[in-house]
C-alpha cells in the first residue's frame, strides 16, 4: 500500500493564544506526528510520502499534481482543533480529485473522535496512536476490509460512525524514528534558531504536573529511553546534517535519571550539536544545569506564567517567585540562555497585576520572552469552565461548522479580550524596546538569517501588530530561506515525485 500524508498551511485565527506577528515568526517546524506515521507505515512494509505544503508554500493544485504522479492508495492528514476547518478543505479537494480514502489523526480526535469523522471528507480516524492502528488498517484495505478488527479506529459504515476499542497503549520507546528523509530539513527554523540544519525532537509523551491551563496536565508520562534518544540525535547529526535540536517535550527534565543519562551520552558522543528544551524552574539545580551546558544545551524555556504569586497559585503552578528568580539566575550565570513563558489574562488578572508581571520579567533579564493569551484549550479545566458558564462547547461547534472563528470568552478574568490583546502587545514592545536589550541581541546573532528574522519580527511587532487581533486572509509564516525554498519548488516541478 502507498500512503501519502499532507501537512497543509493554515492562517491566523482569532481564537489563537498568540498575537499575529508572534505566530508569523514562531517558526517552521517539521510535522513530526506525520513523519512518525510515515515511519510506522514504512516499517510495516508500505510506501510513504510526506508533503509539507506549509513549509514549501504549496497550493492545493501543486499538491494534487504531485499526488497524481505518485498514485497513493490512501491519504493521511493531521487534524488539530485549531486548523480543523482548513485541513478539511484540503481533504475534500484532494479526495474529490484523487478518489482515494482519507484517514485523519491528531489531538482533536482524542477530544472529539466521532465528530471529527462524521463530517464530509474523512473515511477513517485514528483516535489514539497510529502505532497499532495504521498497519492494521492498511492490511485490511489491501485484504478483507474488516475495519471492526482494527484497534483504535473510527470508521463509517452504513451511514453510522463506529469506533473500535483502542487496544494496548504503545510504549513510546518502541516507535521508529520519524521519517525525516521525507522532509525538507534545511528549511526549518524557529524564532530562536541560531544554527542550521534545525529540527525538533519529542522524547516523551504526557506530563505529571497539574497546571490548570495546559491540555497535557496530569497525563501519563511515556518516555523514550536515553539510548533511543541518543540514537535519534546521532541519526539527525549524521544523516540530516542537523546542528541544532529543540526538544519539544512538555517537560524534558521530569525524570532526573533519564536527563542525566541523556546528557552523559551527549557529552560522551562529542557531537557538534546544540539543543534547547522546556522544563520547570523547580526541576533544575546547579549540578544539572552544569551537565546540560556541557552536553550542548544552549537555551531553556521555563514556564513562568506570572510575576504575581497569587496568580501562580490560582494556575496551580506549584512554584514560587523566589524559585523562579533562583533558577533563571543560575541558568544565565552558567551560560545558558533563558526564555520565559508568560500568560496574559489569567484568573484574577488585572492591568495592575500584569504590570507587575512585566516588571518581574524585566528584572529576570531573560534572553527571550513569550506572552500568550490564556485560552480555554480543549480538555483543560478552563475549557470546562467556559462550557459550563456559556452553555456552549465552542470547539465542538467549530469543527462541525456550526461556529465561526472568534475570540473566546474568558470568564475567569474581568479583562476584556480587547484589553488582553492590547496588554500582550504592550508587554512585547516594553520588553524588547530597551536599548541595552537590543544592543545585546544585535551583538550576539550568529548569522545573517538569524539577524533578518529577529529584525523583521521586531519591526512588525512595533509597527504592524494591531491593537486588537483581526483576521488576515493573506497570512503566511515567515520563510526562513526564500532562495532555498524557490530552489525546492523549481526542482520539484522539474523532477516530479518519485
JOSUL-V520832 format. One record per residue. RES is the residue in one small letter. NEAR is the number of other C-alpha atoms within 12 Angstrom. Layout:
RES;NEAR
RES;NEAR
This chain:
x;28
x;30
x;40
x;45
x;46
x;48
x;44
x;37
x;34
x;33
x;28
x;32
x;30
x;29
x;34
x;30
x;33
x;33
x;43
x;38
x;40
x;39
x;31
x;33
x;36
x;27
x;33
x;38
x;41
x;39
x;38
x;33
x;37
x;42
x;41
x;38
x;45
x;42
x;34
x;31
x;38
x;30
x;22
x;26
x;18
x;26
x;28
x;40
x;40
x;46
x;42
x;41
x;35
x;34
x;38
x;42
x;30
x;29
x;25
x;30
x;17
x;28
x;40
x;31
x;22
x;32
x;33
x;23
x;19
x;26
x;25
x;31
x;29
x;37
x;49
x;47
x;51
x;44
x;43
x;32
x;35
x;33
x;30
x;41
x;35
x;28
x;36
x;39
x;26
x;39
x;40
x;26
x;25
x;36
x;32
x;19
x;20
x;27
x;21
x;28
x;32
x;42
x;42
x;50
x;45
x;34
x;30
x;34
x;37
x;28
x;27
x;32
x;36
x;31
x;34
x;46
x;38
x;29
x;32
x;26
x;32
x;41
x;38
x;45
x;48
x;48
x;41
x;31
x;33
x;44
x;38
x;33
x;40
x;44
x;33
x;31
x;40
x;37
x;24
x;20
x;27
x;17
x;12
x;14
x;16
x;19
x;33
x;25
x;24
x;33
x;32
x;35
x;42
x;40
x;39
x;28
x;17
x;7
x;12
x;15
x;25
x;29
x;31
x;26
x;20
x;25
x;21
x;14
x;23
x;22
x;20
x;26
x;24
x;24
x;36
x;31
x;34
x;35
x;35
x;39
x;25
x;30
x;35
x;36
x;38
x;34
x;36
x;42
x;36
x;35
x;37
x;42
x;39
x;36
x;31
x;33
x;33
x;39
x;43
x;37
x;39
x;37
x;44
x;35
x;30
x;26
x;27
x;24
x;28
x;24
x;29
x;32
x;38
x;30
x;28
x;26
x;26
x;21
x;19
x;18
x;26
x;26
x;31
x;32
x;26
x;26
x;23
x;26
x;34
x;31
x;25
x;33
x;40
x;26
x;25
x;33
x;29
x;16
x;17
x;26
x;25
x;34
x;34
x;36
x;44
x;42
x;35
x;27
x;31
x;36
x;36
x;44
x;38
x;29
x;27
x;23
x;15
x;24
x;36
x;27
x;25
x;35
x;35
x;24
x;27
x;32
x;23
x;17
x;20
x;18
x;26
x;26
x;34
x;37
x;41
x;40
x;37
x;34
x;37
x;37
x;39
x;29
x;29
x;33
x;24
x;23
x;18
x;31
x;37
x;25
x;29
x;37
x;32
x;29
x;31
x;34
x;38
x;36
x;36
x;47
x;40
x;41
x;42
x;48
x;49
x;45
x;37
x;35
x;27
x;23
x;34
x;30
x;23
x;25
x;35
x;25
x;30
x;25
x;32
x;26
x;30
x;18
x;25
x;40
x;27
x;21
x;38
x;43
x;27
x;29
x;38
x;27
x;19
x;25
x;23
x;34
x;37
x;40
x;38
x;40
x;33
x;37
x;38
x;50
x;44
x;41
x;34
x;26
x;36
x;24
x;25
x;17
x;27
x;36
x;24
x;24
x;39
x;38
x;20
x;29
x;39
x;29
x;19
x;33
x;29
x;38
x;34
x;33
x;37
x;39
x;40
x;34
x;45
x;42
x;39
x;35
x;36
x;32
x;30
x;25
x;28
x;33
x;32
x;26
x;26
x;26
x;25
x;16
x;16
x;16
x;13
x;19
x;28
x;32
x;37
x;31
x;23
x;31
x;35
x;24
x;21
x;16
x;18
x;20
x;26
x;21
x;30
x;34
x;33
x;33
x;26
x;30
x;27
x;18
x;27
x;24
x;31
x;25
x;24
x;37
x;35
x;27
x;35
x;41
x;37
x;27
x;35
x;35
x;30
x;25
x;34
x;33
x;21
x;17
x;13
x;15
x;20
x;22
x;14
x;17
x;26
x;21
x;14
x;18
x;22
x;18
x;18
x;18
x;26
x;29
x;23
x;25
x;34
x;35
x;22
x;23
x;31
x;30
x;20
x;25
x;30
x;23
x;14
x;21
x;29
x;23
x;23
x;23
x;32
x;25
x;21
x;19
x;12
x;13
x;22
x;28
x;34
x;34
x;32
x;40
x;28
x;20
x;15
x;19
x;26
x;19
x;18
x;26
x;26
x;16
x;14
x;22
x;18
x;12
x;14
x;19
x;25
x;18
